[in-house]
Amino acid sequence: MTRPSTITNEQILKAAREVFLAKGIQATTAEVAERAGVAEGSIFKRFPTKQELFLRAMEPTLQDPEFLRKLPQRVGKGDLRRHLFEFGKEMLAFLRPLLPLMMMSWSNRKCGLPPHLAAPDPPPVRALRRVAAYFEAEMRLKRLRRHDPEILARVFFGSVQNYVFHELLLKAHGEKLLPEDEYLKGLVQLIWTGAAPTGRRGSA
């Protein structure tokens, strides 16, 4: 039995958000309709395409994900390498359902960026700034060796995003990927020690 026509857009978007986060790119508007308790046609009356529904539904998550809001609380506390490992796990969990949908969103546009990326100060830029600020704070406490925090943030963020991309690619070809925990431990260790030979950590 479907809900009455008084269901709000936000109720539909909440259902869509839950479905997209659970099923990623495979999610259908029929599944969203079932979760919301409405006919699929009523969704398309309000959101003409699956792409628009996704962007509207995911906007709160994209704007201020919880794992980024918690970063300042970690500064100066506990084992930094453990924090980086846990942060990487949270970032992987965040990107897995979003990356394929964002790729779909971008590729389906005839020109220009999707609205959430075309707006001033888009979410990826804010996310990079937050991660850089986290590294900068740890550097001030001398828990990390002084380096350009934005470069370090790009290395970390970019590497995790690349892992998710190759996870999608290799799974499509039936190939195995380096296990998640092994990858994250290796990434943290590389960041922690650097790649220069022992005793030769000067600038290039």
C-alpha positions in Angstrom: 0.0 0.0 0.0 1.5 3.3 -1.1 1.6 6.5 1.1 -0.8 9.3 0.4 0.2 12.0 -2.1 1.1 14.3 0.7 4.5 12.7 1.1 7.1 15.4 1.0 10.1 15.7 -1.2 12.4 15.3 1.8 10.8 12.0 2.6 11.5 10.8 -0.9 15.0 12.1 -0.7 15.6 10.4 2.6 14.5 7.1 1.1 16.7 7.7 -1.9 19.7 8.5 0.2 19.3 5.2 2.2 18.9 3.2 -1.0 21.8 4.8 -2.8 24.2 4.4 0.1 23.2 0.8 0.6 23.3 -0.3 -3.1 25.3 2.3 -4.9 25.1 2.5 -8.7 22.9 -0.6 -8.9 20.1 1.1 -7.1 17.0 1.8 -9.1 14.2 4.3 -8.8 11.8 1.4 -8.3 13.7 0.5 -5.2 13.6 4.1 -4.0 9.8 4.2 -4.6 9.4 1.0 -2.7 11.4 2.4 0.3 9.4 5.6 0.2 6.1 3.9 -0.2 5.1 5.7 -3.4 4.6 4.8 -7.0 7.7 5.1 -9.2 5.9 7.5 -11.5 5.4 10.0 -8.6 9.1 10.2 -8.1 9.7 11.2 -11.7 7.0 13.9 -11.4 9.3 15.5 -8.8 12.7 14.4 -10.0 12.8 14.0 -13.8 15.9 11.8 -13.8 17.7 9.3 -11.6 20.8 11.6 -11.8 18.8 14.5 -10.4 17.3 12.4 -7.7 20.7 11.2 -6.7 22.3 14.6 -6.5 19.4 16.0 -4.5 19.4 13.0 -2.2 23.1 13.0 -1.5 23.6 16.7 -1.1 23.6 16.7 2.7 26.1 13.8 2.8 28.4 15.5 0.2 28.3 18.8 2.0 29.6 17.8 5.4 30.3 14.1 5.9 30.6 13.0 9.5 34.1 11.5 9.2 35.5 14.9 8.1 33.6 16.7 10.9 35.3 14.5 13.4 38.8 15.1 12.2 39.6 18.1 14.5 38.6 15.9 17.5 41.5 13.5 16.7 44.3 16.1 16.7 46.9 15.5 19.3 45.2 12.4 20.7 46.1 8.7 20.7 48.3 7.0 18.1 48.4 9.0 14.9 49.1 6.1 12.7 46.0 4.3 14.1 44.0 7.5 13.5 45.2 7.6 9.8 44.3 3.9 9.3 40.8 4.5 10.8 40.3 7.7 8.8 41.2 5.8 5.6 38.6 3.1 6.5 36.0 5.8 6.9 36.9 7.5 3.7 36.7 4.2 1.8 33.3 3.5 3.2 32.2 7.0 2.2 33.6 6.9 -1.4 32.5 3.4 -2.3 28.8 4.1 -2.9 29.5 7.7 -4.1 32.3 7.4 -6.7 30.4 5.3 -9.3 27.4 7.5 -9.0 29.4 10.6 -9.3 31.2 9.2 -12.3 27.8 8.5 -13.9 26.5 12.0 -13.0 29.5 13.7 -14.6 29.6 11.5 -17.7 25.9 12.0 -18.4 26.1 15.8 -18.5 26.2 17.3 -22.0 28.5 20.1 -20.9 30.0 21.6 -17.8 30.2 20.3 -14.2 27.4 18.8 -12.2 25.7 21.6 -10.0 27.3 20.4 -6.8 30.8 20.8 -8.4 30.1 23.9 -10.4 29.0 25.9 -7.3 31.6 28.0 -5.4 33.7 26.1 -2.9 32.5 22.6 -4.0 32.5 19.7 -1.5 35.8 18.1 -2.8 37.7 21.3 -2.3 36.3 21.7 1.2 37.2 18.1 2.0 40.7 18.6 0.8 41.0 21.8 2.9 39.7 20.0 6.0 42.2 17.1 5.6 45.1 19.6 5.0 44.1 21.5 8.2 44.1 18.2 10.1 47.7 17.4 8.9 48.7 21.0 9.6 47.5 20.8 13.2 49.4 17.5 13.8 52.5 19.1 12.3 52.2 22.1 14.7 52.2 19.6 17.6 55.3 17.9 16.0 53.4 14.6 15.7 54.3 14.8 12.0 57.4 16.0 10.2 56.9 19.5 8.7 55.8 19.3 5.1 53.2 21.0 2.8 49.9 19.9 4.4 48.0 20.2 1.2 50.3 17.9 -0.7 50.1 15.4 2.1 46.3 15.7 2.1 46.2 15.2 -1.7 48.5 12.1 -1.4 46.2 10.5 1.2 42.9 11.5 -0.2 43.9 10.8 -3.8 45.4 7.4 -3.0 42.2 6.3 -1.2 40.0 7.5 -4.1 42.3 5.7 -6.5 41.9 2.5 -4.5 38.1 2.7 -4.8 38.4 3.4 -8.6 40.6 0.3 -9.1 38.3 -1.7 -6.9 35.5 -1.0 -9.2 37.6 -1.7 -12.3 39.2 -4.9 -11.1 35.9 -6.4 -9.8 34.4 -5.8 -13.3 37.2 -7.9 -14.7 37.0 -10.5 -12.0 40.5 -9.7 -10.7 41.5 -9.5 -7.1 42.6 -6.2 -5.4 45.1 -5.7 -2.7 43.1 -6.3 0.6 41.8 -3.1 2.1 43.5 -3.4 5.5 46.8 -4.3 3.8 46.6 -1.3 1.5 45.7 1.2 4.3 48.5 -0.1 6.5 51.0 0.2 3.6 49.8 3.7 2.8 50.1 4.9 6.4 53.5 3.3 6.7 54.7 5.0 3.5 53.4 8.4 4.7 55.0 7.8 8.1 58.5 6.8 6.9 58.7 8.5 3.5 60.3 6.8 0.5 63.8 8.1 0.6 66.7 5.8 1.5 67.8 5.8 5.1 69.7 9.0 5.9 68.8 10.7 2.7 65.6 12.6 3.3 66.7 15.9 1.9 64.9 17.8 -0.8 65.1 16.6 -4.3 
